[in-house]
Structures are given as structure tokens and as C-alpha cells.
Amino acid sequence: MNDAVLARLKSRQLRLSVGCAATFLLALLALPLLNYFLPEQMATRIGGFPLTWLILGVLFFPFVWVIAWVFIRRSMALEAAEVLELKQNRVSGK
């Protein structure tokens, strides 16, 4: 029984990891594509910086921190749900 619970937890965490990695890669690849397809808009100055540098130098790091925060919170919630289910199964005798 513990092997099945562990396998299910690993599967759920793998989906979570792939989703977070895909979000990161999408953001990482979006910037060069935006620069290629929208060069005038990305050269727009905001606060003295071109939009490209503002995104890369200022906004990218908080975005990565948010991805990490979401990953940690959801991962802990998945583990807590599995522990709760295990406890309920033991009490009910399954």
C-alpha cells in the first residue's frame, strides 16, 4: 500500500515539476521572440530602461521566485494530502 501511495505522490509531483519548468521555459523563450517580432515595442523606454532590460533585469527574478513559491506550496499540499489519506485509510482499516 505504501508503494502505491508513494508512486501516486511521485506522479503528482512530476506533473507539478513539469508544469513549473514549462512556465519557466516559456518565459525564458518569450523574451527573445518578443524582441524579434516586436522590436519597436521592446525598445520602448520605461523608467529609463528599454522594456527588454526591464523585463530581464527587474521582472524576471520575481517571476522565478513566484514559480518557486507556487512549486513549494503545491508540493507541500500534495504531501499533506497523501499523509491525510494514509491516516484515513489506516483508521478505516483499508
Wavefront OBJ file of the C-alpha trace (Angstrom):
o trace
v 0.000 0.000 0.000
v 2.788 2.436 0.818
v 4.352 1.804 -2.591
v 1.124 2.805 -4.340
v 0.861 5.993 -2.277
v 4.486 6.851 -2.961
v 4.069 6.192 -6.695
v 0.968 8.419 -6.824
v 2.786 11.188 -4.941
v 5.769 10.959 -7.287
v 3.473 11.131 -10.295
v 1.676 14.206 -8.990
v 4.934 15.924 -8.104
v 6.335 15.118 -11.530
v 3.330 16.806 -13.171
v 3.828 19.806 -10.879
v 7.548 19.949 -11.734
v 6.910 19.728 -15.468
v 4.291 22.477 -15.242
v 6.624 24.792 -13.327
v 9.515 24.045 -15.694
v 7.309 24.677 -18.724
v 6.210 28.026 -17.295
v 9.843 28.993 -16.701
v 10.916 27.912 -20.193
v 8.009 29.738 -21.784
v 9.050 32.961 -20.067
v 12.695 32.364 -20.930
v 11.968 31.793 -24.606
v 9.320 34.503 -24.877
v 11.765 37.369 -24.392
v 13.921 36.673 -27.474
v 10.797 36.031 -29.517
v 9.257 39.295 -28.376
v 12.490 41.095 -29.253
v 12.481 39.515 -32.708
v 8.815 40.058 -33.580
v 8.170 43.335 -31.704
v 11.478 45.218 -31.676
v 9.929 48.697 -31.512
v 7.732 47.870 -28.518
v 10.540 46.086 -26.682
v 12.804 49.127 -27.217
v 10.252 51.388 -25.511
v 11.857 53.080 -22.519
v 10.175 52.703 -19.143
v 11.851 54.357 -16.185
v 14.940 54.958 -18.284
v 15.318 51.299 -19.269
v 14.330 49.602 -22.509
v 11.407 47.256 -21.872
v 13.635 44.268 -22.698
v 16.084 45.115 -19.934
v 13.314 45.959 -17.507
v 11.799 42.509 -18.029
v 15.142 40.696 -17.962
v 16.848 42.644 -15.196
v 13.980 43.505 -12.889
v 10.854 41.449 -13.510
v 12.362 38.058 -14.352
v 13.721 37.317 -10.874
v 10.434 37.954 -9.031
v 8.729 35.779 -11.659
v 11.162 32.928 -10.884
v 10.565 33.402 -7.147
v 6.805 33.149 -7.719
v 7.260 29.916 -9.664
v 9.399 28.514 -6.835
v 6.876 29.643 -4.203
v 3.996 28.008 -6.093
v 6.010 24.811 -6.515
v 6.874 24.587 -2.826
v 3.325 25.368 -1.651
v 1.704 22.854 -4.017
v 4.321 20.207 -3.301
v 3.750 20.518 0.430
v -0.017 20.391 -0.117
v 0.346 17.201 -2.184
v 2.411 15.578 0.564
v -0.031 16.663 3.261
v -2.958 15.270 1.267
v -1.214 11.911 0.881
v -0.412 11.757 4.601
v -4.020 12.581 5.449
v -5.283 9.908 3.063
v -2.900 7.365 4.576
v -4.145 8.187 8.074
v -7.773 7.920 6.977
v -7.107 4.566 5.317
v -5.444 3.226 8.479
v -8.349 4.353 10.636
v -10.916 2.822 8.305
v -8.885 -0.397 8.035
v -8.231 -0.286 4.280
l 1 2 3 4 5 6 7 8 9 10 11 12 13 14 15 16 17 18 19 20 21 22 23 24 25 26 27 28 29 30 31 32 33 34 35 36 37 38 39 40 41 42 43 44 45 46 47 48 49 50 51 52 53 54 55 56 57 58 59 60 61 62 63 64 65 66 67 68 69 70 71 72 73 74 75 76 77 78 79 80 81 82 83 84 85 86 87 88 89 90 91 92 93 94
